[in-house]
Amino acid sequence: MRRVFLFLALWLGFAPALQAQDLQSILQIHATEVADPGRRTVNAVLDDLAVSGLSGVADFLESWQDKAVWQRADGQFFVAAEAGNDLHLTDIVSGAQSTASKANFTQIKPNGGVRRVIGTALVQFQLTDPDLARRTTAVASIARSPNADQLAPLLASIAPEPDADLRARKVQLANFLSASFAATPNDRIAAIDNMAQDTSVEARAVLNQILTVRPGVAAMLPDNENVAGVLTPGQDMTPDAAYSLLVAAGLAPPRTPPGVIRAALEAHIDGGRVADVPVAQLNTNAMRERAYAGLAAAGRVPPLVTPSDRDAAMAAFAFFEIYAEADPAITDAAKRALASVETRVAAGQTVDLALDALSLASIYFLAAIGLAITFGVMGVINMAHGEFIMMGAYTGYVVQLFIPDYTLSIIVALPLAFAVTFGAGVTMERLVIRHLYHRPLETLLATFGISIALQQLAKNIFGTQARPLTSPAWLDGAWVFSDVIQISYIRIAIFVLALIFLALILFVLKRTRLGLEVRAVTQNPGMAASMGINPERINMLTFGLGSGIAGIAGVAIGLYAKVTSEMGADYIVQSFMTVVVGGVGNVWGTLAGASLIGFLQKGIEWLNPSNTLAAQTYMILFIILFIQFRPKGIVALKGRAAAD
Amino acid sequence: MNSFFLRNPSTLWFLMGLGLFTIGVTILSEAGIGFLSTSFIKILGKTLCLCLIAVAMDVVWGYCGILSLGHFAFFGIGGYAVGMWLMYARTEGIVLDSLAAQTIPPTPQEISDAIGNQIFGVVGSSEFPLVWAFADSLFLQLLMVVLVPGLLALVFGWLAFRSRVTGVYLSILTQAMTLALSLYLFQNDSGLRGNNGLSGLQNIPGFETTPQATISLAFFYASALALALGYVLFAWVVSGKMGSVIKAIRDNESRVRFLGYHVESYKLLVFTLTAIIAGIAGALYYPQAGIINPAEIAPIASIYLAVWVAIGGRGRLYGAVIGAAFVSLLSSWFTGGGAPAINLGFYTVNWTDWWLVLLGLSFVAVTLFFPKGIGGLFDYLVRKP
């Protein structure tokens, strides 16, 4: 036992001596290079440090890079932090802390170039650092500014990487680096071929980087360059662009733009004339060119390049594009890979577009489903429906003012919004709509009056600026399938809500006593009344139900868009069109209408992505035409229920 | 003609009233005793244009039963058509003046580039879009005022009436048309300056030195004349046999069809004719307003039009005039801060905020309790035998 202790003490005490070297002694060997590093000399130090395999090397390199290494007068190096006139020293080997006056120390300040070299060397230490966060940062920094030096350390760090996600990322990144920087063309081609399945933006950027072209012009196609293609002026490029290439290459004189001609003419007015052309006649391009030609003939301005000169010059030269990458095998591989990637991206975008369209369709469905009941089933046209949506959204906003917890507030807001708009709907039915049941145009106008009043009322109460309706944290973010396909959780939630509503409405209408009575009153109020159903009560409840659903839709829409007094008006026309296109009097029709409009709008937006206004315009035009051909909508009722 | 006025005494009364009003305004204006300011003359002139489109709306809705929520779009198109010429001609004048100072006379291309730059600079372009092809010709643009709304109404009406879209469906469809048009105009690449619209329309090219007082009075007369002519035209349309058919279509479309009338043609005629008159009204309105932008065409404007006609009284032309004049003047009095605020102690009712609430609710009240509108009051004056 004693001997064991003795051995341990010996080992601990004399370990530096027994081992080849410690960090300080390696640094002392290269003391001059460490104290005053140059870009070339620093490599020797870094190599020795890397070979030593000591654990403190990465920390030291970081300090060195951050100008936190100081040298004592006796030549010893310390990591130190300044504190007034003192230094908090940390011993490089033992980590022991001490404080000393600045006077004895000099700070080591590597210049920018050296710091970059140190940084690169640091990467390989960081890539194998035991701390996952540090390794992730190192990988991210490589991804930000890839260069050839990082390839070898990155490849070396893949095998020992314990974290599966990070290892996959390292493999991907190593692939990108190999595609651009690997030593042999075969390695690069292999790496490029591996990227054919990678739809990430980064992979596409790497491939596009390899396929970078620059335009060229020469008398003949060059045979010692990797030519991407021949350009024909007028087809692949405008004649002007082609000619400016010639000018840039010094192969042709520059053209004289109209402004320069003007300036030249103005500069050479001589007694009211420019080269025998009176100034008053210089109001056409032909006369100006004639005057300019006169000046050129007299040698006072450089001659004009006429369109025929330009065409002759362009015909004499070949225009082409050259790959920056010299090896055709590599560019071919990159082209193949890019084509494959783009096919995959296109497929992904189609799916993404379909998801977008689905979520838009569910928003339209939510906005329109209440209307499908009041307008579709009861035949009452309610222009204030949009304002019920708004009311629901403001209810959500007010609830959040009182209940700061977002999840809880949404749970409270949904039924409360239903209650508020149910009440508003019933009140409106009792006071106004009841008197107008057989005058649909007047119902439209009266409800429109209510809509104006409600909108202005909301403006007076809540102001004109948008109010936030914040979604709970668990609805933030997006479900990411790949770089191309993703959908935000809030859209998924709205989709789910739309599905729930569809089921709920179908259940109420088809499976409950209320639904039975609603359908009976809709089809024949007189007969329904004689069967003991109170049509007035049913109408009131149905209208309330439709309005209440609008309120819940308002909460959902408010989560996804801002809450303003005009938000209802934004949806009202689309909602009516959803109901009309789908087919009045049928919940399935509303679903079909919402899907059609949602998919159509996204489809048109895809054709012209910069312009959502145009998409809406064309969609409305399409709907106007659609109604010409199917006036009863997609799902048309047949038989007695279809009677007007 | 004599007998027409004898059969329609209300038309004669209306024309006399309008004539007296015009004379009265002239006397009170700055050309007379100067009691009415130029800006108020403009408001009156604009109101007359609104009365004209309201009469058109009354014919299409009150007489023919088509609740069009798109007539303000035609109004706007008329305004845009005339505004394009006004803006082009005025900019051309300014550009020519500035280019004249240069030593070398400008080429046509330079002039056109400079004008384009002036007009379309706000939407980041300087090219003339195709719709401006005739903007340099006053005659062609005035033709557009009539042709574009007329053709649009003809095509739209033909499509809609042919497939028997009626009632609220037609209303929604016309509203969709208006929405599509205003959304289109809101785009910067629509060629009509996007949401900036056309501005500076109150400056009439060729009359730069004429004071605005004179110009506004001239437009006031023109609007009054247009209203008088339009009123007579519509009064003639809705009287006589054709008028009877039109009213019959409103009351029972199927029955008219079964009697052998081609209902679609009548509806199309009324729809197109009223659209053209709406375009003319717009062409007179916007030079007085000075600016037109897509927000003016938004669906809500067309609905307000229906509100005016309903409040004034449907199915009587003077009702539409009264409704439009009453509501729009009242509206500018309330929203312009003319109405005194009411202090309730705990809350001050500020009419700029509460006017729309009042309008909306009174509109509901009119629909429910006074379906004949203000014009219905005249029935108490004139007892029919």
Interface residues (C-beta under 8 A of the other chain):
Chain A: P258 R262 L265 E266 I269 V279 A280 Q281 L282 N283 T284 N285 R288 I381 V432 H435 L436 P440 L441 E442 L444 L445 A446 F448 G449 I450 S451 I452 A453 L454 Q455 Q456 L457 K459 N460 A569 V573 F576 M577 V580 N611 L613 A614 Q616 T617 I620 L621 I623 I624 L625 I627 Q628 F629 P631
Chain B: L67 T103 I104 P105 P106 T107 P108 Q109 E110 F156 L159 A160 R162 S163 R164 V165 G167 V168 Y169 S171 I172 L173 Q175 A176 M177 L179 A180 L181 L183 Y184 F186 Q187 D189 P299 I300 I303 A306 V307 A310 D353 W354 W355 L356 V357 L359 G360 L361 S362 F363 V364 T367 L368 P371
